[in-house]
Amino acid sequence: MTIAISVLAVLVGAFAQASAGTGLGLISGGILVVTLGREPSIVLLSLISIPMMAAILWQNHRDIQWKNAVFMTIPALIATPLLALGLRKVADGYLLVAAGVAVLMSVFFLLNGHNVARLKGKIGATGAGLLSAVMNMLSGSGGPPVAIYAVNAQWSPSATRGTLQVFFMGMSLASVTSLGIPLWDIRTVIFLCCAAVVGTVSGMLVANKLPVKAARLAILALAALGGCVMLGSGIASFL
């Protein structure tokens, strides 16, 4: 039953990632953390997602915002190994609550039409990359900050999908390098990889058929889901 739930979560998450640009970590990260442990789940998701992200990147390569991708990725690459060491000694609860509140507030403001011009450039990209690195090392779901940044910057769906994959690939490689590769049950790995392939192919087939407004609402909904999960997880850790 545990494997079936994990497979379903990866399948749906991969579909969301391929069609909207983010979602794998948001939908499956929390479940895999519970079933596999925090660090093993982060590394496994990172390894599974790299070829998936490469395919999505290729499909949307013409619209990638390379400059913004660099400003998001470099801070995350620097922060990830430091976080891998530091978070092992720090209670996750406070960070999860703060991150969850920040994500939910951002979603609320964007849903009400409050775009922040100052956060569309280098400062916003750098901050989104750093916050995503923190969230990724906490729960394997670093998508909300960069997804919110993309919506605030009013990127097209194709630009969002392509640019976020550049960032996620860099962060995934940094996570694997920083945490190392643990031992997993080979059957679980095979099932999850198959789920990721099916979800990715399905998502890529419908990606270009999604209306712009629907794609942005989907991203904000996924970000809100991630914010709720982080907030709930942080509060639960104090109980």
KEKE-142460 format. One record per residue: x, y, z of N, C-alpha, C in turn. Coordinates in steps of 0.02 Angstrom, whole numbers, plus 50000, padded with zeros to 5 digits. Layout:
N
> n.xx/n.yy/n.zz/ca.xx/ca.yy/ca.zz/c.xx/c.yy/c.zz
> X/Y/Z/X/Y/Z/X/Y/Z $
...
//
This chain:
239
> n.xx/n.yy/n.zz/ca.xx/ca.yy/ca.zz/c.xx/c.yy/c.zz
> 50042/49940/50000/50000/50000/50000/50044/50063/50000 $
> 50097/50061/50040/50142/50119/50043/50174/50134/49976 $
> 50197/50080/49942/50227/50088/49876/50176/50115/49826 $
> 50114/50091/49830/50062/50113/49784/50047/50187/49792 $
> 50044/50210/49854/50032/50282/49867/50090/50323/49840 $
> 50151/50300/49852/50210/50337/49828/50212/50340/49752 $
> 50195/50284/49719/50194/50281/49646/50142/50330/49618 $
> 50082/50330/49649/50029/50375/49626/50051/50448/49635 $
> 50083/50464/49691/50105/50532/49704/50157/50555/49652 $
> 50204/50511/49635/50256/50528/49585/50224/50535/49516 $
> 50176/50491/49500/50142/50494/49436/50107/50562/49427 $
> 50068/50582/49476/50031/50645/49473/50080/50704/49475 $
> 50131/50699/49517/50180/50753/49522/50218/50763/49457 $
> 50237/50708/49424/50273/50714/49360/50228/50744/49307 $
> 50164/50726/49307/50116/50755/49259/50111/50830/49270 $
> 50106/50851/49333/50101/50923/49348/50165/50959/49328 $
> 50222/50929/49340/50286/50960/49323/50292/50970/49248 $
> 50272/50920/49209/50278/50925/49136/50228/50973/49106 $
> 50169/50979/49136/50117/51021/49107/50118/51093/49133 $
> 50137/51102/49197/50136/51169/49227/50205/51196/49243 $
> 50256/51153/49247/50324/51176/49262/50348/51158/49331 $
> 50303/51142/49377/50321/51122/49445/50268/51076/49472 $
> 50285/51038/49524/50235/50994/49554/50261/50928/49579 $
> 50317/50903/49552/50342/50838/49573/50358/50837/49648 $
> 50398/50884/49670/50416/50887/49741/50357/50905/49785 $
> 50315/50951/49761/50257/50974/49800/50209/50917/49814 $
> 50195/50876/49765/50144/50824/49771/50173/50761/49802 $
> 50234/50742/49784/50261/50679/49807/50313/50686/49863 $
> 50341/50747/49871/50395/50756/49919/50375/50736/49990 $
> 50319/50762/50014/50297/50747/50082/50285/50674/50094 $
> 50254/50641/50045/50239/50569/50051/50303/50528/50053 $
> 50350/50545/50010/50413/50507/50008/50455/50520/50070 $
> 50451/50581/50098/50488/50595/50160/50462/50550/50216 $
> 50397/50540/50219/50367/50497/50270/50387/50424/50260 $
> 50386/50401/50197/50398/50330/50183/50472/50311/50180 $
> 50514/50358/50156/50585/50342/50146/50632/50378/50194 $
> 50609/50433/50225/50653/50475/50264/50671/50538/50224 $
> 50691/50592/50259/50701/50656/50226/50757/50655/50174 $
> 50817/50637/50194/50873/50640/50147/50869/50587/50091 $
> 50851/50524/50106/50844/50476/50051/50791/50495/50000 $
> 50736/50525/50024/50682/50545/49977/50704/50604/49934 $
> 50741/50651/49962/50765/50709/49924/50812/50685/49869 $
> 50858/50640/49886/50906/50616/49836/50871/50575/49782 $
> 50824/50532/49802/50789/50491/49752/50748/50534/49705 $
> 50711/50582/49732/50672/50628/49689/50718/50666/49642 $
> 50776/50687/49667/50823/50724/49626/50847/50682/49567 $
> 50865/50620/49580/50890/50576/49527/50835/50559/49476 $
> 50775/50545/49502/50720/50529/49457/50703/50589/49412 $
> 50708/50649/49440/50683/50708/49405/50731/50734/49352 $
> 50795/50719/49357/50844/50749/49310/50829/50732/49237 $
> 50821/50668/49218/50803/50654/49148/50734/50681/49129 $
> 50688/50681/49176/50621/50708/49164/50625/50783/49149 $
> 50664/50819/49188/50672/50891/49178/50707/50906/49112 $
> 50755/50863/49094/50790/50873/49031/50742/50869/48972 $
> 50694/50823/48976/50645/50816/48922/50599/50877/48919 $
> 50576/50900/48977/50533/50959/48980/50570/51021/48956 $
> 50633/51027/48976/50675/51083/48954/50682/51084/48878 $
> 50695/51026/48850/50703/51021/48777/50639/51043/48742 $
> 50581/51023/48768/50518/51040/48736/50505/51116/48737 $
> 50532/51150/48788/50517/51222/48797/50580/51266/48791 $
> 50633/51241/48759/50698/51275/48762/50697/51344/48728 $
> 50654/51355/48680/50654/51419/48644/50631/51477/48687 $
> 50594/51463/48740/50565/51517/48782/50599/51524/48849 $
> 50655/51490/48860/50688/51493/48926/50715/51563/48940 $
> 50703/51586/49001/50730/51650/49025/50798/51637/49057 $
> 50850/51633/49016/50915/51610/49041/50945/51656/49095 $
> 50937/51720/49087/50966/51767/49136/50935/51756/49204 $
> 50869/51751/49207/50836/51740/49270/50852/51672/49298 $
> 50859/51622/49254/50876/51555/49277/50944/51555/49313 $
> 50991/51592/49286/51058/51596/49317/51054/51629/49386 $
> 51016/51684/49391/51011/51718/49455/50973/51677/49507 $
> 50930/51632/49486/50896/51587/49533/50942/51529/49553 $
> 50979/51503/49504/51016/51441/49515/51079/51450/49555 $
> 51118/51501/49541/51183/51509/49575/51176/51514/49651 $
> 51130/51555/49678/51122/51556/49751/51102/51489/49780 $
> 51060/51452/49744/51038/51386/49767/51097/51337/49769 $
> 51140/51340/49717/51198/51296/49715/51246/51310/49773 $
> 51253/51374/49790/51297/51392/49846/51267/51372/49913 $
> 51201/51382/49919/51168/51370/49984/51157/51296/49999 $
> 51147/51255/49948/51127/51185/49960/51177/51145/50002 $
> 51242/51145/49987/51288/51106/50030/51292/51134/50101 $
> 51285/51199/50109/51285/51229/50176/51223/51207/50215 $
> 51166/51206/50180/51104/51184/50211/51106/51111/50229 $
> 51138/51070/50187/51142/50998/50200/51177/50985/50267 $
> 51227/51027/50282/51262/51020/50346/51224/51053/50403 $
> 51200/51114/50391/51169/51152/50445/51103/51126/50469 $
> 51061/51102/50422/50993/51081/50441/50992/51016/50480 $
> 51048/50979/50479/51050/50918/50519/51052/50934/50594 $
> 51069/50996/50612/51075/51015/50682/51021/51064/50704 $
> 50976/51082/50659/50925/51132/50674/50856/51101/50670 $
> 50812/51119/50718/50743/51095/50717/50709/51123/50655 $
> 50676/51079/50617/50645/51099/50554/50580/51139/50565 $
> 50548/51132/50622/50482/51160/50632/50476/51234/50619 $
> 50521/51273/50647/50517/51346/50640/50526/51367/50567 $
> 50574/51335/50533/50586/51352/50463/50527/51333/50419 $
> 50497/51275/50433/50440/51253/50393/50380/51300/50402 $
> 50367/51321/50464/50312/51367/50477/50324/51434/50441 $
> 50385/51461/50447/50400/51525/50415/50395/51519/50339 $
> 50421/51465/50311/50418/51456/50238/50346/51447/50215 $
> 50306/51409/50251/50237/51398/50233/50196/51462/50234 $
> 50206/51503/50285/50171/51567/50290/50191/51613/50233 $
> 50256/51616/50217/50280/51659/50164/50250/51639/50096 $
> 50247/51574/50084/50219/51550/50020/50145/51566/50015 $
> 50107/51553/50068/50034/51565/50066/50019/51639/50059 $
> 50057/51682/50092/50047/51754/50084/50061/51776/50013 $
> 50114/51748/49983/50131/51766/49914/50076/51745/49866 $
> 50050/51685/49876/49996/51660/49833/49935/51705/49840 $
> 49918/51724/49902/49860/51767/49914/49866/51833/49877 $
> 49924/51865/49882/49934/51930/49849/49930/51924/49773 $
> 49960/51871/49746/49959/51862/49673/49889/51846/49648 $
> 49851/51807/49685/49783/51791/49666/49739/51854/49664 $
> 49757/51903/49706/49719/51965/49708/49748/52019/49662 $
> 49794/51998/49618/49819/52043/49567/49874/52090/49589 $
> 49908/52074/49645/49961/52118/49670/50029/52093/49647 $
> 50047/52111/49586/50114/52095/49561/50164/52146/49587 $
> 50223/52123/49607/50274/52167/49635/50330/52176/49584 $
> 50332/52234/49552/50381/52246/49499/50452/52238/49523 $
> 50465/52259/49585/50532/52258/49613/50559/52186/49619 $
> 50514/52138/49624/50535/52068/49633/50535/52028/49568 $
> 50532/52063/49511/50533/52028/49447/50604/52019/49420 $
> 50652/52055/49447/50720/52054/49419/50768/52012/49460 $
> 50830/52037/49465/50883/51999/49496/50870/51984/49570 $
> 50845/52035/49606/50834/52026/49678/50782/51972/49691 $
> 50727/51976/49655/50675/51926/49663/50698/51857/49644 $
> 50736/51851/49589/50761/51785/49567/50809/51755/49618 $
> 50853/51797/49645/50900/51774/49696/50864/51750/49758 $
> 50817/51791/49782/50779/51772/49842/50738/51708/49831 $
> 50707/51701/49773/50668/51641/49757/50713/51579/49756 $
> 50772/51586/49727/50818/51530/49724/50841/51508/49793 $
> 50858/51556/49836/50880/51539/49904/50825/51505/49944 $
> 50765/51534/49941/50709/51506/49979/50691/51437/49953 $
> 50695/51426/49888/50682/51360/49860/50733/51309/49884 $
> 50797/51330/49889/50848/51284/49914/50834/51263/49985 $
> 50812/51310/50027/50794/51294/50096/50737/51243/50098 $
> 50684/51258/50060/50626/51214/50061/50643/51145/50033 $
> 50685/51143/49982/50703/51079/49952/50741/51035/50002 $
> 50786/51065/50041/50824/51026/50088/50783/51008/50150 $
> 50728/51042/50161/50684/51025/50217/50636/50969/50199 $
> 50607/50973/50139/50553/50927/50124/50554/50898/50053 $
> 50603/50917/50013/50605/50893/49944/50559/50930/49898 $
> 50527/50984/49921/50481/51022/49879/50502/51095/49877 $
> 50547/51111/49831/50573/51179/49826/50538/51221/49774 $
> 50482/51198/49749/50449/51231/49693/50413/51296/49708 $
> 50378/51304/49765/50335/51363/49774/50368/51431/49763 $
> 50427/51446/49791/50455/51513/49782/50470/51531/49709 $
> 50500/51484/49672/50517/51499/49602/50455/51499/49558 $
> 50405/51458/49576/50342/51458/49539/50306/51525/49549 $
> 50306/51550/49610/50275/51615/49625/50313/51671/49589 $
> 50379/51665/49587/50420/51715/49552/50400/51717/49478 $
> 50391/51658/49448/50372/51654/49377/50304/51686/49364 $
> 50256/51674/49409/50190/51704/49401/50194/51779/49410 $
> 50232/51802/49460/50239/51874/49472/50272/51908/49412 $
> 50320/51873/49380/50354/51901/49322/50313/51896/49258 $
> 50256/51862/49262/50209/51855/49206/50241/51820/49146 $
> 50279/51767/49159/50307/51727/49105/50251/51688/49071 $
> 50263/51671/49009/50217/51626/48973/50223/51556/49002 $
> 50172/51513/48991/50177/51444/49016/50239/51408/48992 $
> 50258/51417/48928/50317/51384/48901/50380/51409/48934 $
> 50385/51475/48944/50444/51504/48978/50448/51479/49050 $
> 50391/51473/49083/50391/51449/49151/50415/51377/49154 $
> 50388/51334/49111/50407/51263/49112/50482/51256/49098 $
> 50507/51289/49045/50576/51281/49026/50625/51310/49077 $
> 50612/51371/49100/50657/51405/49146/50661/51370/49213 $
> 50605/51348/49239/50605/51314/49304/50643/51248/49301 $
> 50643/51215/49242/50680/51152/49238/50756/51165/49242 $
> 50779/51220/49213/50850/51237/49219/50869/51243/49293 $
> 50827/51279/49330/50840/51288/49402/50836/51222/49440 $
> 50783/51184/49428/50773/51122/49465/50828/51071/49450 $
> 50852/51069/49388/50907/51023/49372/50970/51041/49411 $
> 50986/51106/49413/51044/51127/49451/51038/51111/49524 $
> 50979/51123/49553/50969/51110/49624/50969/51035/49638 $
> 50943/50995/49592/50943/50922/49602/51014/50895/49603 $
> 51056/50918/49556/51126/50896/49555/51162/50916/49619 $
> 51148/50977/49643/51179/51001/49705/51156/50959/49764 $
> 51093/50939/49765/51066/50899/49820/51099/50831/49823 $
> 51105/50798/49765/51136/50732/49762/51209/50736/49783 $
> 51244/50787/49759/51315/50795/49776/51324/50808/49851 $
> 51279/50847/49880/51285/50866/49950/51265/50810/49998 $
> 51214/50772/49980/51187/50722/50026/51214/50652/50015 $
> 51241/50639/49955/51265/50572/49940/51207/50526/49920 $
> 51224/50466/49898/51174/50418/49873/51165/50362/49924 $
> 51107/50358/49956/51094/50304/50004/51072/50240/49969 $
> 51058/50189/50008/51033/50126/49981/50956/50126/49984 $
> 50925/50106/49928/50852/50101/49925/50833/50030/49906 $
> 50769/50015/49916/50741/49953/49891/50734/49959/49815 $
> 50766/49914/49778/50768/49921/49705/50699/49918/49674 $
> 50653/49879/49703/50585/49875/49676/50550/49942/49680 $
> 50560/49977/49737/50529/50043/49746/50556/50092/49694 $
> 50621/50090/49682/50653/50135/49634/50625/50123/49564 $
> 50618/50060/49545/50593/50044/49477/50522/50069/49469 $
> 50479/50056/49518/50410/50077/49514/50404/50154/49509 $
> 50444/50189/49549/50441/50262/49549/50468/50290/49483 $
> 50519/50260/49456/50546/50283/49392/50494/50274/49336 $
> 50460/50217/49336/50408/50205/49285/50352/50255/49292 $
> 50332/50270/49354/50280/50320/49366/50300/50388/49340 $
> 50364/50406/49351/50389/50471/49328/50388/50475/49252 $
> 50405/50421/49218/50406/50421/49145/50335/50430/49118 $
> 50287/50391/49145/50218/50395/49121/50189/50464/49134 $
> 50201/50491/49194/50176/50557/49211/50206/50612/49168 $
> 50271/50607/49154/50305/50658/49114/50279/50658/49042 $
> 50275/50600/49011/50251/50595/48942/50180/50621/48936 $
> 50137/50601/48983/50068/50625/48982/50064/50700/48989 $
> 50103/50728/49035/50103/50801/49045/50128/50839/48985 $
> 50181/50813/48953/50209/50847/48894/50159/50847/48836 $
> 50117/50795/48832/50069/50792/48778/50014/50845/48784 $
> 49998/50864/48845/49943/50913/48855/49969/50983/48871 $
> 50035/50990/48880/50063/51054/48904/50044/51113/48860 $
> 50051/51106/48795/50039/51162/48750/49965/51175/48737 $
> 49922/51133/48765/49851/51142/48756/49819/51180/48815 $
> 49858/51193/48867/49831/51227/48926/49827/51302/48913 $
> 49770/51334/48926/49766/51408/48921/49813/51441/48971 $
> 49836/51501/48955/49883/51536/48998/49855/51546/49069 $
> 49792/51568/49073/49762/51580/49138/49757/51516/49178 $
> 49738/51463/49146/49731/51399/49181/49799/51374/49206 $
> 49852/51384/49166/49918/51363/49186/49942/51402/49248 $
> 49929/51468/49249/49950/51508/49306/49911/51491/49368 $
> 49846/51478/49361/49806/51457/49419/49830/51390/49445 $
> 49849/51345/49400/49874/51279/49421/49939/51287/49461 $
> 49983/51332/49438/50046/51343/49473/50033/51371/49543 $
> 49989/51420/49548/49973/51449/49613/49940/51399/49659 $
> 49897/51356/49631/49865/51304/49671/49916/51255/49699 $
> 49964/51236/49656/50017/51191/49679/50061/51224/49732 $
> 50075/51289/49722/50115/51325/49771/50078/51329/49837 $
> 50013/51342/49835/49973/51346/49896/49971/51278/49931 $
> 49966/51224/49891/49968/51157/49920/50034/51146/49957 $
> 50088/51165/49925/50153/51158/49957/50159/51199/50020 $
> 50132/51261/50019/50133/51303/50078/50094/51273/50136 $
> 50036/51245/50121/49994/51213/50172/50029/51153/50202 $
> 50060/51112/50159/50095/51053/50184/50153/51073/50230 $
> 50192/51123/50209/50247/51146/50251/50224/51175/50317 $
> 50172/51216/50313/50145/51246/50375/50119/51193/50422 $
> 50081/51146/50394/50054/51092/50434/50108/51048/50465 $
> 50159/51033/50425/50214/50992/50450/50253/51027/50505 $
> 50262/51093/50497/50297/51131/50549/50258/51133/50614 $
> 50193/51145/50610/50151/51147/50670/50149/51079/50704 $
> 50143/51026/50662/50140/50958/50690/50203/50940/50728 $
> 50260/50967/50707/50323/50950/50740/50327/50977/50811 $
> 50284/51026/50828/50283/51054/50896/50235/51018/50941 $
> 50193/50975/50913/50141/50942/50953/50167/50878/50986 $
//
